Amino acid sequence: MKLLGVRIDNLSRKEILEKIEFFLNEDKFHQIATVNPEFILRAQKDSAFKNILNQCDLNVADGVGIWYAFLRFGKFLQTRLAGVDLLEEILKIANKQKLSVFLAVSKEGLSSYEEIAKVLSGKYPNIKFSGSDIDPNITDYQLLVTSYCLLLCNFGAPFQEVFIRSQKDAKIRLGMGVGGSFDFLTGKISRAPRPMRKLGLEWLWRLLRQPVYRTKRILKAVIIFPLKILFSKNPG
């Protein structure tokens, strides 16, 4: 189903993981996006970003707002997965299959490539990690990534999705933008307690922890997005 013109794939958790395993074993480029309300709002003003999202091989719902939006149009969302949870599921598959992973890490992020690689190597010892700290503001991307099964990028939307799409002619099987997920894994940012996550209140936890940084983003997700959905006549 589409929400304000952005496709969301309504699949079960099992179906999502099966698709990911298939992507990692197929010798061609695939891209995944974890779509939240902010992505959808950004896509209303950025047609290039919207096109990339709708060209992705899999769009997974991230955020309780997507769940409510489905209900608004009489649909039930089978699965919503936070980006960090999906990332860990993908890394479990990659570890089991002993795959190679390239980490495209923003120089402006809280965690450096070295910090991220150290944590992930300890947790997923069968994966061969490589990567680099990259300036997310450059626009002329070269084919920086070659001969890796998995590309993970934390530039934040829409820059990470644009970067991943720019690598589609490299020898990559799967690329995904991970936003702030690396910082959760390195411990630079703590996740909400599990009960809050189950209730869809992780946004409140983040707001309380980072009120200055998060206020504008939270307003978009919990006020502007619901209003747009409420007054939309159809999901597409």
MONOR-V772921 format. One record per residue. N is the residue number from 1. SS is DSSP state (A for helix, B for strand, O for the rest). Layout:
N_SS / N_SS
//
This chain:
1_O / 2_B / 3_B / 4_O / 5_O / 6_B / 7_B / 8_O / 9_O / 10_O / 11_O / 12_O / 13_A / 14_A / 15_A / 16_A / 17_A / 18_A / 19_A / 20_A / 21_A / 22_A / 23_A / 24_A / 25_A / 26_O / 27_O / 28_O / 29_O / 30_O / 31_B / 32_B / 33_B / 34_B / 35_B / 36_O / 37_A / 38_A / 39_A / 40_A / 41_A / 42_A / 43_A / 44_A / 45_A / 46_O / 47_A / 48_A / 49_A / 50_A / 51_A / 52_A / 53_A / 54_A / 55_A / 56_O / 57_O / 58_B / 59_B / 60_B / 61_B / 62_O / 63_O / 64_A / 65_A / 66_A / 67_A / 68_A / 69_A / 70_A / 71_A / 72_A / 73_O / 74_O / 75_O / 76_O / 77_O / 78_O / 79_O / 80_O / 81_O / 82_O / 83_A / 84_A / 85_A / 86_A / 87_A / 88_A / 89_A / 90_A / 91_A / 92_A / 93_A / 94_A / 95_A / 96_A / 97_A / 98_O / 99_O / 100_B / 101_B / 102_B / 103_B / 104_B / 105_B / 106_B / 107_O / 108_O / 109_O / 110_O / 111_O / 112_O / 113_A / 114_A / 115_A / 116_A / 117_A / 118_A / 119_A / 120_A / 121_A / 122_A / 123_A / 124_O / 125_O / 126_O / 127_O / 128_B / 129_B / 130_B / 131_B / 132_B / 133_B / 134_B / 135_O / 136_O / 137_O / 138_O / 139_O / 140_O / 141_O / 142_O / 143_O / 144_O / 145_O / 146_O / 147_O / 148_B / 149_B / 150_B / 151_B / 152_B / 153_B / 154_O / 155_O / 156_O / 157_O / 158_O / 159_A / 160_A / 161_A / 162_A / 163_A / 164_A / 165_A / 166_A / 167_O / 168_O / 169_O / 170_O / 171_O / 172_B / 173_B / 174_B / 175_B / 176_B / 177_B / 178_O / 179_O / 180_O / 181_A / 182_A / 183_A / 184_A / 185_A / 186_A / 187_O / 188_O / 189_O / 190_O / 191_O / 192_O / 193_O / 194_A / 195_A / 196_A / 197_A / 198_A / 199_O / 200_O / 201_O / 202_A / 203_A / 204_A / 205_A / 206_A / 207_A / 208_A / 209_A / 210_O / 211_A / 212_A / 213_A / 214_A / 215_A / 216_A / 217_A / 218_A / 219_A / 220_A / 221_A / 222_A / 223_A / 224_A / 225_A / 226_A / 227_A / 228_A / 229_A / 230_A / 231_A / 232_O / 233_O / 234_O / 235_O / 236_O
//
